[in-house]
């Protein structure tokens, strides 16, 4: 009897251990839901399958671009989105970003993060948080750039290559936040850069609104929904916490596209003008065809020409140095022109297409922040060593780029 009791007790003990083991294995199959601190990375790697090559996942990140247009009706898109199930892998909150940025770099990052949140989610802080979380998640993932501003404006120079649609679909032209709205978003951005986290979206790196259905949404884990936004993360190992191992940069670049909103981004243009090389940040080249057509007709097409500002040239001044002063003169202006003559006697008394064609300026600075155009042109006969990419192409062109249409 005693032996049978011992045997029965041992059997119960083995069964209990077997149930524990089965439960542990089953939790591993479901994803990273029940992993412990010890051996977490090893378990996640095993359950997620083999890692894709970093180069491959980086290319995928570039291909999964923002949706610019949709060829299906919103209701159809919602039905398709509803048909995609949420992942059964637990959504664990991302770790705090804990930014080490300082000075102007910190302020530039706050501005870029705020702009992304405003244009992607509106002015409600509760809607802005998950967007900011996605941006910061990308900064820490090796498949994306490692600075906030580079993540937000990645691919913005291409109409169909931007990662965030507002950077290339004209949103910044159509509307701009008020000063209060921008400052409020920057305060939230500062908190997110330090230790605030939105746990609702975990380590998500993608999102879209529910009225569109991008092709890539079925290739990722659908992880969360916040109002009208659906959030996704990489399936497999690249969507787990240990994958977010990139070290954020200590330098944030200046972005000319938001120089009108934030003065800490004006350096994007200034650095370029000093170098007097072809501008990598000048995204939109000025379209002077319409203005030249108006000049040939002798009048503006039903519009009134805005008078340019005048910045005299000091003796020996180079185009880049003059342009820096012109940028300051145009600070805060959405549309602005500055003109200058090396010989003040050539400056006309009035500024019309005709007078500027007769007496063309030697230097012209053109600013249209709605189209992200900031450009300086000069008379290359007078400054032959300054470069040839921005030469004024004759008197009529000088006149056309000197005037803005009100």
Buried (B, 14 or more C-beta within 10 A) or exposed (E): EEEEEEEEEEEEEEEEEEEEEEEEEEBBEEBBBEBEEEEBEEBBBEBBEEEBEEEEBBEBBEEBBBBBEBEEEEEEBBEBBEEBEEBEBBBBBBEEBEBEBEEBBBBBBBBBBBBBBBBBBBBEBEBBBBBBBBBBBBBBBBBBBBBBBBBBBBBBBEEEBBBBBBBBBEBBEEEBBEEEBBEBBBEBBBBBBEEBBBEBBBBBBBBBBBBBBBEBBEBBBBBBBBEEBBBBBBBBBBBBBBBBEBEBBEBBBBBBBBBBBBEBBBBBBBBBBBEBEEBEBBBBEBEBEEBBEBBEEEEBEEEEBBBBBBBEBEEEBBBBBBBBBBBEBBEEBBBBBBBBBBEEEEBBEEBBBBBBBEBBBBBBBBBBBBBBBBBBBBBBEEBEEBBEEBBBBEBBBBBBBBBBBE
